[in-house]
Amino acid sequence: MSVKQGLLALLAEGPMYGAQLRVEFEERTGGTWPLNVGQVYTTLNRLERDGLVEPTGEADGEGRISYRLTEAGASEVTTWWQTPVDRDNTPRDELTIKLALAVTVPGVDVQSVAQTQRTSTIRHLHDLTRLKQQVMRKQRDAEGHEPQEGVANHDLAWLLVLENLIFSAEAEVRWLDHVETRLHRESLRPFHRSGSTPATSRPEDADERAAARAEARR
């Protein structure tokens, strides 16, 4: 998610100044994507330039200026809620790139790379699970209290973020298990660098690989 869309979504609730936006953003996402105030104000300046937000008036006694959505900004937020996240532009994943390169670079112990990452990911998964249990205990303790009208449910927001991170970590562990299984099955061969063509390769092989990559991106 871009910072731009996140700030616009928060401003849909009412005017806020930069520090407020930073606090609200981090509380609602559990601090998973921390922001600094400079980043917030830089984004606000761009949003104002694009006609999506505007200052509410003069600065307060502490020199803070609140911003509110313009009509165009409100329309932008509505469109964002209604539009699915684009998955066609695959983000660069360091682990995937690391292992893809490891199997092509001579002398790299790929099994060790995968096992080291698996151990780290499982440790991270345990930490996330403990955090989830803490949030759920807090929710259970609050069940006897009436929810305050107009107060954002930060615990639920944080729980959704945590569960997404947990599912991602679980999927990564399963993928690493698959990597180790495949490494056992495959006979790794030296990587043929760009410009050199193995004697056994055929032009149609490259076409088939390109077609497979295109199909995987769909």
N, C-alpha and C positions, 0 to 999 in steps of 0.2 A: 504494500500500500504506500502511495506517495504521501509525504507530509502535507502537501497541498490539500489533498482530499480529506485527510484527517482533520485539519484545522477548519476547513469549510463545514464539515459535519458538526464540529463542536460549536461553531458560531451560529449554526441553525437554531441552537437553543437560546441564543441571546448574545448581546455584546460582551466581549472579554478583551482584556489586554494581554500582551505577549506572555508574561509570567503565568497568568491564569491558564492560558491555553497549554503551556508546557506542563503544568501540574496536572490538569485534567487529562491530557493525552497520556501521560505516564501512569496515572492512577488507573485509568480505564483499560490500559493494555498491560498492567502489572509491571511496568518498567522494562518490558521486553525490548522495546525500541526507544531507548532514551534520546531525548532532544536537549539541545542547549538553547538558551534564550536567544542568542545571536542567530541561530538557525531559524527559530520561529519568526523573528522580526524580518529576516531576509525574505522568508516566504511570504509574510504579510505584505511587504513592499511590492513583491511581484504580483500578488493577488490584487492589490490596489491598482497597480499599473494596468492590469488586465480587466479592471472594472468589475471584479467579483466581490470585493469588500471596500468599505469606506470608513474613515474615522468618524466617531460619534460626535466629536467636537474638540474643545480645548483639552489639554493635558490636565490631570488632577493635581493635587497638592504635591504629589511625589513625582510628577513629571511623566506619569503613565498615560498613554492614549489608548482608549478602547476602540475596537473595530466591530463593525456589524456587516452582515451580508447585504449586498445589493440584490435587486431583483434577478440579475443575471447569476449572481452567486447562489441564490436559493434554487434557481433552475439547475445549476451545475450539480448541486448536492442531490436533488431529486433524480437527475439522470444517473448519477453514480450509484445510488441505491438500486436502481432498476436495471443496471447494466452488469452482466457477468464479468468476472475478472478474466482478463485475456491470458490464456495459457499457451498461446501460439509462440510468444516470445519467451523461450525457455531461459531462465536465469542461469548464469554460470555457477555451477556447484563445485566448490574446491575439491571435495572428496572424490567426486566422479572424475574430474580432470586428473587428479593425483593418481588414481588407480589406473585410468586409461593410459597415462604416460608411463606408469610403473611397469606395465606389461610390455612396453615397447622399448624401454631403455635397458641395455645389457647390464647385468650386475646388481640389479635391484631385487631384494628379497620381497616379492609381492605378497607372499603369505604373511610375512611379518608385518608389512604395512597394513594389511587388512585386519589381522588379529589385534594389533595395537589400537586401531581405530574402533574395533568392536568393543574392546574393554573400556575404552573411554566413553563410547556412546551408551553402554549399559550403565556406567556410573552416572552419567548425565540423566538417564532415564529414571534411575532410582531417586535422584535429587528432585526431579520434576514430580514424581509420584508422591514424595513426602510433602512437597508444597501443595499438591492437590488435596491431600488428606487434611492439611491445616486449614485450607480454605473451606472445605466441606464441614469441618468441625465448627468453624466460625459461623457458617450458615445455619447449622443445626442449633447452635446456641442462640441465634437471633430469631428462630422460628416463633418464639412466644411473643415477639414484639411486633406491633403494627408497623408496616413500612411507611416511611415518611413520603407524603405526596410531593412529587417534583424532584426527589432525590435520586440520582442515578444509582443503579445497582452495580456498584463497582466489583463486588464479590462475584457476581454472575459473569461480568465481563472478563475478569481475571481467570475465572474457571474455564471459560471458553478458550481463552488463549492458551492456558496450561494444557488443556486436552488436545488442542491442535499440536502443540509441541510434543506431547507424549505420543500421539499417533505417528508423528513424523519420526521420532526417535525409534519407535517400535519397527516402523517400516525400514529404517536404515539398518537396524540389526538384522532383519530378515534378508535384506539385500546383501549385506556383508556375508551372511551365511551362504547365500546363493553364489557369491563371488568365490568363496573358498571351495565350494563344491565344483564349480566350473574350472577353477585352477587345477583341481585334482584330475579332472577329466581331460583337459586340454593339454596338448604338448606345446609349450610356449616356444616360439621361434624368434630369432633375432629380427628386430625391426628393420625393414628396408627403407632407408631414408629417401626423402623427396629427390626425384631426378634419377633414381636407380630403380629398375624394374626386375623383380625376380624372374628367373628363367621359366618358372612354372606358372607365372601369372598370365592371365588372358584379358584382353580389353573388356570382354563381357563381364568378367568378375567385378571390375570397377563399376560397371553400370548396375549390376545387381546390388552392390553395396550402397550405391547412391540411392537406388530405389527403396531399399530397406530403411535407410535413414529418413527419407521423405515420408514413408508410411508411418514411421515411429513418431514423427512430429505431428501427425494428424490427430 
